[in-house]
Amino acid sequence: MSTSSEVTIGRNGTVRVRRTLRSPLYTLISAPIVIGLLSIAPWVLPAQLSTTLTNFYILVIMATMWNLLAGYAGMVSIGQQAFVGLGAYATLYFALKGINPFVTIPLSVLVCALIAVPVNYLLFRLRGGYFSIATWVVADTAMIVIGTVAILGGGTGRLMPGLQNLSPTQTAHFSYLAAWLVALAVVVGTSLLLRSRLGLVLSSIRDNEVAARSSGANVRAARRTVFIIAAAGCGAAGAVLTISQPFVQPTSVFSLQWAAEMLFVSMIGGLGTVEGPIIGSIIFFALQQSLQQQGAWYLIIFGSVAVVVALWQPRGIWGAIRDRFHVEIVPVGHWVESSAPPRRWPRRRSAHEPTVPSESPDA
Amino acid sequence: MTWTNVVIQGILIGGFYALFACGLSLMFGVLKVINLAHGDIAVVAAYVAVFVTPRVHLPEVWAFLVVVPLFGLIGYIVQRTLIQKSIDRDPFTTLLVTFGLSVIIENLLLEIYSANGQVVNIGSLISRSWHPATIVYISYVSLSVLGVAVLVLAFLQLFLSRTGLGRLIRAVADDREAAQLSGANYRHVFGIAAAIAFATVALAGIAYGMMTQFAPTSGGVNLLFAFEAVVIGGIGSLWGTLVGGVALGVAQQIGAHINPQYQVLAGNLLFLLVLAIRPQGLFGKKTALA
């Protein structure tokens, strides 16, 4: 996994650029163990816990997508529930047509991506906060339109067909696996995306949009791509949601609460990092499980923490840990190692920031 | 004749949207902040009018006498603390913080006052209406709200164009650095703008409570309508906001007349249509566009 290259910069001589500071062996050994353990979890863990884990994965998917939108591309969408809902309803629709529920997941993802194409052209006419509220208008419109379609259950909702011939245990196991595999695909896909050329552009937008533009990054095109990817990802979350809790209702799948959860989770965990949304989701579920009896208080507390984090620790919990200890679980940036003058290394500020010119000689 | 009534009802409700939206418009114009908690502040004002003002032996009809100045003060304080702190970070943070506030306020209200609908009790005034033609009913409450909206907008326009403080606000809105160099304390000016925005939205919240039932979740819907009114009318134009509110109200009433399910949808479609063919709005400048 570790790639290192040598680049000559000015008088300082050569600079070594590396993906990660630790040996790739750690990843090669630990990743299969973690993936294997989580794949057999529903057969080992109590049913209640694996249901919670399923919901956790759904939140991880949404938060990872939201983080890509806001943390990297700088678009604060409060209407991502539009695609959660559309994904859920696309799944319902295909299942009503007699397609196996698990096969419908990629189809629903495709539907959401296709819908996102015209939507992004409309939304990109606005910027900043106006963009944010416009995304909400889109979500609201989608909810109302879906609510008028009788075959999809109208405003009262409809039960997802195609799962009734499975036993409850089987349904739980399969929906766990679906959620887990989609979450895995989304997180791995996001990491690969961030290591690609587009990821480099995104990281440069995150760090300094003006500098990114002036270095020739096509910010708008990158944003469009990210918007469509995030729509597809949220659609996948909606599809998994439909399979795991098979009653689909407009007011619940299009709920603004999804947007609130995505936002809080990414903010607390750490915007602009791959690990942040996952850590935020863990904290969220820990809080939600422990405050279960107290109604909406978990959301109030979580929201307050998110506001405090946004004001005083904008890189979130993971950002703070990474800045302090220089660790990365998922390496997506670059570490710059200067060979010439002896100095404290790695440098505090810029060590983990992607170095645009040195990474891609073709830029 | 039915359609006349539909249009009249649309204009009446449009006045309310404009009243709700002018604070949003002002906050964006001066502070460059979109306050995503705007709608929830209105709802809090309505709750204060219902649950707190009776304790100080004031009839709910007159609640605005206390609530509006109170919210002006709250607006100044919230701006000088939370919102200023987030402006100092970046515009992105203001969105996160105000959305966080919105969710916190909504769920706090839900925990304290439950999801039950409430109304601001104004006695028999609620049912009285003017009846100029066979099927045209003009409710006195809605008519008063429209009147108040026009008054507030006229007052704001005069205040911004004629007074020293208004000029200061416009100067800061146009070029903050230049105003600062000339000795303006922009933080204080931001506070004043936020105070006006909070005061007008508190008034709108009480008006909403007089016209219809409200619940902790009413804020979000109204923020959407207010925002649609601002974009349809044109970002940065106060009178445009009134026209936008009226256009939105009429569209919604026409939709509702065709099928009650289509009320909100018709408004949203008008908004998306304006966004598609005239993104700067009916009277707007191109400043808010990407």
Chai-1 contact restraints between the chains, C-beta under 6 A:
chainA,res_idxA,chainB,res_idxB,connection_type,confidence,min_distance_angstrom,max_distance_angstrom,comment,restraint_id
A,V76,B,L95,contact,1.0,0.0,6.0,A-B,restraint_1
A,L122,B,L275,contact,1.0,0.0,6.0,A-B,restraint_2
A,F124,B,A290,contact,1.0,0.0,6.0,A-B,restraint_3
A,R125,B,L275,contact,1.0,0.0,6.0,A-B,restraint_4
A,R125,B,P279,contact,1.0,0.0,6.0,A-B,restraint_5
A,R127,B,A290,contact,1.0,0.0,6.0,A-B,restraint_6
A,G128,B,P91,contact,1.0,0.0,6.0,A-B,restraint_7
A,G129,B,I34,contact,1.0,0.0,6.0,A-B,restraint_8
A,G129,B,L95,contact,1.0,0.0,6.0,A-B,restraint_9
A,Y130,B,A288,contact,1.0,0.0,6.0,A-B,restraint_10
A,S132,B,L95,contact,1.0,0.0,6.0,A-B,restraint_11
A,I133,B,F227,contact,1.0,0.0,6.0,A-B,restraint_12
A,V137,B,N268,contact,1.0,0.0,6.0,A-B,restraint_13
A,V137,B,F271,contact,1.0,0.0,6.0,A-B,restraint_14
A,T141,B,N268,contact,1.0,0.0,6.0,A-B,restraint_15
A,I144,B,V264,contact,1.0,0.0,6.0,A-B,restraint_16
A,I144,B,L265,contact,1.0,0.0,6.0,A-B,restraint_17
A,T148,B,Q261,contact,1.0,0.0,6.0,A-B,restraint_18
A,A260,B,V103,contact,1.0,0.0,6.0,A-B,restraint_19
A,M267,B,L96,contact,1.0,0.0,6.0,A-B,restraint_20
A,A296,B,N107,contact,1.0,0.0,6.0,A-B,restraint_21
A,A296,B,L110,contact,1.0,0.0,6.0,A-B,restraint_22
A,A296,B,E111,contact,1.0,0.0,6.0,A-B,restraint_23
A,L299,B,N107,contact,1.0,0.0,6.0,A-B,restraint_24
A,I300,B,I104,contact,1.0,0.0,6.0,A-B,restraint_25
A,I300,B,N107,contact,1.0,0.0,6.0,A-B,restraint_26
A,I300,B,L108,contact,1.0,0.0,6.0,A-B,restraint_27
A,G303,B,G100,contact,1.0,0.0,6.0,A-B,restraint_28
A,G303,B,V103,contact,1.0,0.0,6.0,A-B,restraint_29
A,G303,B,I104,contact,1.0,0.0,6.0,A-B,restraint_30
A,S304,B,I104,contact,1.0,0.0,6.0,A-B,restraint_31
A,A306,B,G100,contact,1.0,0.0,6.0,A-B,restraint_32
A,V307,B,V97,contact,1.0,0.0,6.0,A-B,restraint_33
A,V307,B,G100,contact,1.0,0.0,6.0,A-B,restraint_34
A,A310,B,T93,contact,1.0,0.0,6.0,A-B,restraint_35
A,A310,B,L96,contact,1.0,0.0,6.0,A-B,restraint_36
A,A310,B,V97,contact,1.0,0.0,6.0,A-B,restraint_37
A,L311,B,K85,contact,1.0,0.0,6.0,A-B,restraint_38
